[in-house]
Amino acid sequence: MHALEQRGAVAALRNDDLLDLKTVCAFFGGLDASTIYRGIAAKRYPAPIKVGPNASRWLRSECEAALAAMIARREAK
């Protein structure tokens, strides 16, 4: 990633929250972690960002976008 793109990505993150797995599970209606990870493999839920050797976080905006896409697919039927 070029320096300008990297700065743009960092600037975008300043206005976004990082969610832990427990919060993501609750966000999507109280799903289990295994269901979230199966959904990630199926491209239904966004992939996490690795923030440490044993820590992953999700961008709130990506979770909101995934939920909005699910709603749009439901309404399109």
C-alpha positions as CSV (number, residue, x, y, z in Angstrom):
1,M,0.0,0.0,0.0
2,H,1.3,3.4,-0.9
3,A,1.8,6.1,1.8
4,L,-1.1,8.2,0.6
5,E,-3.4,5.2,0.6
6,Q,-2.2,4.1,4.0
7,R,-2.9,7.6,5.4
8,G,-6.4,7.5,3.9
9,A,-7.1,4.2,5.5
10,V,-5.9,5.4,8.9
11,A,-8.0,8.5,8.5
12,A,-11.1,6.4,7.7
13,L,-10.5,4.3,10.8
14,R,-10.5,7.3,13.1
15,N,-14.3,7.5,12.5
16,D,-14.9,3.8,12.9
17,D,-15.2,1.5,16.0
18,L,-13.3,-1.8,16.4
19,L,-15.6,-4.5,17.7
20,D,-14.5,-7.7,19.5
21,L,-16.0,-11.1,18.8
22,K,-18.5,-11.0,21.6
23,T,-19.8,-7.6,20.3
24,V,-20.0,-8.9,16.7
25,C,-21.9,-12.0,17.9
26,A,-24.4,-9.7,19.7
27,F,-24.6,-7.3,16.7
28,F,-25.7,-10.1,14.4
29,G,-28.5,-11.1,16.8
30,G,-26.7,-13.2,19.4
31,L,-25.1,-15.7,17.1
32,D,-22.4,-18.1,18.4
33,A,-18.7,-17.4,17.5
34,S,-18.6,-20.6,15.3
35,T,-21.6,-19.3,13.3
36,I,-19.8,-16.0,12.7
37,Y,-16.7,-17.8,11.5
38,R,-18.7,-20.1,9.2
39,G,-20.3,-16.9,7.9
40,I,-17.0,-15.3,7.3
41,A,-15.9,-18.4,5.2
42,A,-19.1,-18.1,3.3
43,K,-18.6,-14.3,2.7
44,R,-21.8,-13.5,4.7
45,Y,-19.9,-11.6,7.4
46,P,-16.8,-9.4,7.2
47,A,-13.4,-10.8,8.0
48,P,-11.7,-9.6,11.1
49,I,-8.6,-7.5,11.3
50,K,-5.7,-9.1,13.2
51,V,-4.6,-6.5,15.8
52,G,-2.3,-8.8,17.8
53,P,-1.1,-12.3,18.0
54,N,-4.2,-13.5,19.8
55,A,-6.6,-10.6,19.1
56,S,-9.0,-9.9,16.2
57,R,-11.4,-7.0,15.7
58,W,-14.1,-6.1,13.2
59,L,-14.9,-2.7,11.8
60,R,-18.4,-1.5,12.9
61,S,-18.9,0.0,9.4
62,E,-18.2,-3.4,7.7
63,C,-20.6,-5.2,10.1
64,E,-23.3,-2.5,9.4
65,A,-22.7,-2.9,5.6
66,A,-23.1,-6.7,5.8
67,L,-26.3,-6.3,7.8
68,A,-27.6,-3.8,5.3
69,A,-26.8,-6.2,2.4
70,M,-28.7,-9.0,4.2
71,I,-31.7,-6.7,4.5
72,A,-31.5,-5.6,0.9
73,R,-31.4,-9.2,-0.3
74,R,-34.4,-10.0,1.9
75,E,-36.4,-7.1,0.5
76,A,-35.4,-8.0,-3.1
77,K,-37.2,-11.3,-2.8
